[in-house]
């Protein structure tokens, strides 16, 4: 009996593996297939999820590519949550924890079944980082096929994205939009399968995946229903079999400098604040520690080259047609490590050598950048000693420096109710606490609150500060990831209504203007609030999760 060269030999080689071979044959594997590379295909299809509803078709193409290259594909399922569906209710507590569940489940299948390689298919916010974490953790030849953005919707002749219908709800509450117009917008704001058509978390992390060499060139911005996405899916199947034969693993492609490139490109494209959670979590699986200070240093020296929705008027379709990630990398080439590898094993410099930027208004050259700094700013101060984050590229100039009275709420629902009751006025600083990784638990997005503020016309005159996080679609003076969080006894736990809070983006400051001795008195009388859900997976998550400034990774207690 012929011996295999790859680790799946532990399943099929030798007289003592007859039982395993018999089981594989019962699953449809022919004797001649047993000597082929075994490639796992992790398909996160979900019929309730616009970003993932089309993945079965792409999975079929990946499997065809694997077969064409002489491999044998084994498809298996992976969970996938839609952040949009989970918005504004208890479902959002589970969304960030699903990142770890995705990574863990892929690891379990790949290691238990001794797969030789992996292709993972996912489109959206927690699925892409979860899959990247698995890719680095398992360290077998692997690729990620991101499902691609949906085409932009159209309403009143303009391109639209999903966040705009949420903001429209605020206009209905404010009496500036009627229900008929709202329903017409609801029916037109989205346009078929794919990730939300904006530079949110999903597309930010798809770009990161391509930059670090975990996805094939062109994958990130190839749209869900475009022929190029189908081509990339099949090529990914072909390529992963080649990688198995070359023994080309993630550790051979991805380095610390790859993550520096990823952070810089994310800053240049107006990437989501959630990249501050996900890039460090992926790097952690690779044995590399990244901190908010690393993001701050890179953002300070990275020009903003792309302003796509929600930060600007352009769409992801515009970015793709201008040249996608390759054009962005080429424009940034003097600031990147261009000798880092792509998924083909070539260097970034070789990969973009023939790339042309077809629209220098959509992807601007460095000399004509939208801003001299990147999209995110890391703030520190007496309210956030370990840091917090704001998408500075989406904050109007008038709100970059503000001091206002705090309006304090213990959860997002209370804040939304306060907004509806007219408790929030221009110049206020809304504080939403006990929404951090431990305190939620699960670090919910405050998108519903920010959308209501925007819709009510307060989005550019009221700052929102939270130990929770924000959707990639958030814009305006929204400061998230305040660390330490309230549940850990951070200063945000001791803020009272009327306390003055100072926001100063230029000087990277977020300060609570209360005397230290007064804060100490408040701390003496403070009792930590219990997490709102204390059963099942969230009980375990709250016990193990680290602070937002560490990427909200899970740490085993010692």
NORCOR-V205162 format. One line per field, one symbol per residue. ss: DSSP state (A for helix, B for strand, O for the rest). A space follows every 10 residues. Layout:
ss = ???
This chain:
ss = OOOOOOOOAA AAOOAAAAAA AAAAAAOOOO AAAOOOBBBB BBBOOOOOOO OOOOAAAAAA AAAAAAAAOO BBBBBBBOOO OOOOOOOOOA AAAAAAAAAA AAAAAAAAAA AAOOOOBBBB BBOOAAAAAA AAAAAAAAOO BBBBBBOOBO OOBBBOOBBB OOAAAAAAAA AAAAOOOOAA AAAAAAOOOO OOOOBOOOOO AAAAAAAAAA AOOOOOOOOO OOOOOOAAAA AAAAAAAAAA AAAAAAOOOA AAAOOAAAAA AAAAAAAAOO OOOOAAAAAA AAAAAOOOOO OAAAAAAAAA OOOBOOOBOO OOOBOAAAAA AAOAAAAAAA AOAAAOOOOO BOOOOOBAAA AOOOOOOOOO OOOOOAAAOO BOOOOBBBBB BOOBBBBBBB BAAAOOAAAO BBBBBBBBBO OAAAAAAAAA OOOOOOOOBB BBOOOOOOOO OOOOBOAAAA AAAAAOOOOO OOBBBBOOBO OOOOOOOBBB BBBOOAAAOO AAAAOOOOOB BBBBOOOOBB BBOOOAAAAA AAAAOOOOOO OOOOOAAAAA AAAABOOAAA OOOBOOOO
